[in-house]
Amino acid sequence: MSTPSLLAMVEQALAAEDLKLPVFNQTALQLQRALGKADFSVEKCSVLINRDQALASEILKEANSSFYGGLKKVVTINEAIVRLGAREVLRLTVQVTQRGLYRCRHKGLNLLMEKLWRHSLGCALGAYWLAKNTGYQVLMQEAFLGGLMHDIGQLFLLKVMEDICRVQPQVRLSEALVMEVLVSMHVEQGYRLMQHWGLPDEYADIVRYHHHPEPPIESSLLTLVMLADQACRKLGISLVHHPELVLATSREAQLLGVKETTLAQLEIALEDKFLNPPAAAAS
């Protein structure tokens, strides 16, 4: 009896009735929903964040960092929200809570998860930088979150493969086989996950169309993320390195009207963060 392919095993696992989809951090989800309501208040957001002491600690640390810090040290989440702004707090919340998902006990898969986190954060920072420097400042926070989530389907599939290896320790994975699964299935499974989490449609659209040559929707947010994604792949801040990419001639750069000099600055910013960073800067 022949051994089923890894792709077949993953498809079988995804079709299983007892498959448990990953849970989006509840604090981040509730904060996202609170920001969309007319009765939003700093106090309500503060209550949500204070339920998670590790998260609250990270928010306070960021509010007092050299980047955001003021003359007076903030000591409460209320003060941190006022200093950072509610949308910046949401961005930090998603970043902190998502980071913890990109780990597992399988050595090979954990290495890929680390690379995937690096790529996701790189795409998030790249999209944020592009929005800030190309006239889309109003989309900065959304661009960051879109970049962070665009390849969430790959993380989901790596988790599924981790489960397969735990139940069937005789299964041997090669990077080529794993990449075949990720490339062929991550868009569909990522979109499925976004629907399950009930995140806003603009983020689900990014997951669904970020590899589409001509997306069937008009979205500057999607275009920002797609261009940042290409920049990361050109620089090797990704699972697959594509140094041959020419950003200036891309459809996305043309749509956004981004000049070649601006794209060069984007590459330098990403290189400084991920390729020539001070210790632990990319974490």
Order of alpha helices (4+ residues) and beta strands (2+ residues): alpha-alpha-alpha-alpha-alpha-alpha-alpha-alpha-alpha-alpha-alpha-alpha-alpha-alpha
